[in-house]
Amino acid sequence: MASQPPNILNAAEDAPSAPEQPVRPTPRSRLSWLRALPRLARPITQTMPWATLLAGCLAGTIILAVMAHFAGASQPPGPGTIRLAFLPAVAALAFAPRAPFRPLTQATPVPAWVAPVGHILLAAAMLTVTCWAQLRIVAHTIPPGAIVHMPAIYPLIAQLAGWCAVTVAAAACVDRSRYADLGGAIAAPVSFAGTAIVWYLPITSRFLAEPAATAHSVTITWYAIAAGALALTCVAMRDQWHRYARNLGRRGSAPTALRA
């Protein structure tokens, strides 16, 4: 009597299941995506929020020019006026680190963080020009030969750089959350609120603002904050998946329901 072949289906069911392993992305060659960088210049510039950035930079510069025109040489705008005029540009910066079509770009040889980094670099160039233009406007209000005591500029530049870095970090973190589509609208008020709290809080204001702190210490503190914010931005941009905190329980119960 001929022996029957074993049932392959039953053998597959009785076999021990292999442990589940997380799906790892295919390693990308560094040379392959470095060669693709020149081709990304056009899509990066096309997805850049130019209108928002131009509106923020021009709005603050125009406000400062009007205030400087009416202030006159007797009372030129001070650092507080420059900070106020720079706020619209900082708010517009919150819309720059956006990764459009991130699930699609993860399948390409180029890392998904290349596009947001390109947006941030272009926005940084625009904000640098805006800061220079606003400082020139204030300098033109002082007549040549006039003796006017102006505070140091380098602490102000450090403060503006810290504001920009904190805003970019907030926008990058929001972009990796479930509210990625509202990244700029959430990051701008959150960064402004956090900066205002540490600015006026007695414990931290003695390190961040004058005259409680010296110009040298203010500069070092704000550059340290900017460095920490940029490090947080790098960590957030290298994160590959959105965070859906409310769906963790549902996702954990879904395989159990399917097995039942």
FENCOR-V723782 format. One line per field, one symbol per residue. ss: DSSP state (A for helix, B for strand, O for the rest). phi: phi as a letter, one per 20 degrees, with the letter a starting at -180 (. if undefined). psi: psi as a letter, one per 40 degrees, with the letter a starting at -180 (. if undefined). A space follows every 50 residues. Layout:
ss->???
phi->???
psi->???
This chain:
ss->OOOOOOOAAAAAAAOOOOOOOOOOOOOOOAAAAAAOOOOAAAAAAAOOOA AAAAAAAAAAAAAAAAAAAAAOOOOOOOAAAAAAAAAAAAAAAOOOOOOO OAAAAOOOOOOOAAAAAAAAAAAAAAAAAAAAAAAAAAAAOOOOOOOOOO OOOAAAAAAAAAAAAAAAAAAAAAAOBOOAAAAAAAAAAAAAAAAAAAAA OAAAAAAAOOOOOOAAAAAAAAAAAAAAAAAAAAAAAAOOOOBOAAAAAA AAAAAAAAAO
phi->.ffeffffffffffffffffdffefffeffffeffefgfeffffffefff fffffffffffffffffffefnffcffefffffffefgffffffeefddf lfgfffeefegfeffffffffffffffffffffffffffffeffnfeced ffefffffffffgffffffffffffedfdffdgffefffffffffffffd fgfeffddceefdffffffffffffffffffffffffefecfddffdfff ffefffffff
psi->hhiiiihddddddeihiiihiihiihhhhdddeddeddeeddddddehgd dddddddddddddddddddedaedgihadddddddedddddddeedghgi fdddeeeiehieeddddddddddddddddddddddddddeehiheihhhh iidddddddddddddddddddddddeaefdefddddddddddddddddde hddddeeeiiediidddddddddddddddddddddddeheiihgdeeddd ddedddddd.
